[in-house]
């Protein structure tokens, strides 16, 4: 049987022919593998060594490399230097990768397009290599998006208008395969619109190098800082003028602070829509009294309100949090024994009070004094020129923060000493506080609850993590 992997890199062991060979080995159809030389097996010395030193022997497969004189079926000195040959093959692949990357980077600096597919609104030039041209089918949509944004319409509203009119999204327009179908498949989104409105390609500049491969052995890429992008102006016909692009950028920047606002709440990361399964979004709204109130709404509905993908599910965050808190308190009251908790609290206090408050206070004050003396020395070194200004600001600021924390701890120790009850009373107080605040403790909520789901009828379904409380609890609202 002969297997080939024409056009596939030797650094990749997911080659179709290689995978078929492994399948045949697993099925015990193959007991010998022969290659022209070691590089034909692979150019990744780690994986090559894995197959030669471990996989083939475990599967009782004999490996022969004709030109290298390697034969694992016989004892030969050629086999002993195999790891060094594998390393040399890997270095060759690395060198080739560097050269290819250098050539591509040079083409990018010249404004030549080397990507797989141009951005929405452009297509590959029909006659000129490494050039792009305006796509007559998509260009009007791009111009309209910029016009709507210039009129003051938000990215989310623009996406809703396009979805309502049935305009194909970029992936659908290009007939690209979708790995996983979801409520968002084939739809425009506010994020996509925002990305387009900030893409300089639409004013005639070639923008490349946004991402780079982590390694020549990996297909994964990481995003690069904007300063590392390769931008060449005037390489193709623009779809919008520079002034429009600038004004739209200013409008986006004016909304960025509002769009990036996040909120902290106890159920963050735990609350989901029961119907579509996506996380619920938290939005801030003002009531009739002018007070800010946090609401949960379905994220799918928020992104595509006119498409009927889901419903609003709007409900106050506090209403849901109170319902979950009450249920967690109930579960804790059923599962915990106050007498046992009191014993644990007493033991914890006994352990905590091994060191006297006076000793702890003295230690804190000594550390404050040491930090103050160190800050004085830093200031003197700065004045004498021994400590650069940049280092002074960094070290002095860090020492100041540490001293502020110690000052806060000293005040806390003083306050605790003034109002500290006896050990028995303190233990009972700890048990009472735990019982009352069990449902408000974020760490406890994450430990107990797997997820909370909100139904269209505003019923709260709680799914606990553990067996005896593992069934979903329904809390009507």
Secondary structure, DSSP 8 states (H G I E B T S, - for coil): -----TT--TT-TT-HHHHHHHHHHHTT--SEEEESSHHHH-S-HHHHHHIIIIIHHHTT-EEEETTTTEETTS--HHHHTHHHHHHHHHHHHHHHHHHHHHHHHHHHHTT---SSS--TTEEE-SSSTT-EEE-TTTHHHHHHHHHHHHTT--HHHHHHHHHHTT---HHHHTT---SS--TTTT---HHHHHHHHT-GGGGT-EEE-SEEES-TT---EEE--GGG-EEESSSS--SS-HHHHHHHHHHHHHHHHHHT-----TTTTTEEETTT--BEEEEEEE-TTS-EEEEEEEHHHHH-TTTTSS----EEHHHHHHHHHHHHHHHHHHH--HHHHHHHHHHHHHHHTTS-HHHHHHHHHHHHHHHHHHHHHHHHHHHHTSS-HHHHHHHHHHHHHHHHHHHHHHHHHHHHHHH---HHHHHHHHHHHHHHHGGG-HHHHHHHEEEEEE-TT--EEEEESSGGG-SEEEE--
